[in-house]
């Protein structure tokens, strides 16, 4: 299993309950694919440097999880189909890279 970081941006016009629903859906998706969530940080609403979908801000969520190498692609496909999600980015966690460099 590898450690991944995924940041996704939700539509800021959603009500607070909807933010939690969307985050819970992502959490459940990761768990359903045998992933292990290490941390979820809600960064809140932040301004964009340029408009995305005619919006000037978005609700940022950071997710740190362990999974098989197939899960990040599946998660990105899921987020791509989610109309409430503007953007997303998945990378291999730097913590894992640092541990491999030490070894």
Secondary structure as UniProt FT lines:
FT   STRAND          2..11
FT   TURN            12..13
FT   HELIX           16..32
FT   TURN            33..34
FT   STRAND          36..52
FT   TURN            53..54
FT   STRAND          55..67
FT   TURN            69..70
FT   HELIX           71..81
FT   TURN            83..84
FT   STRAND          85..92
FT   HELIX           94..102
//
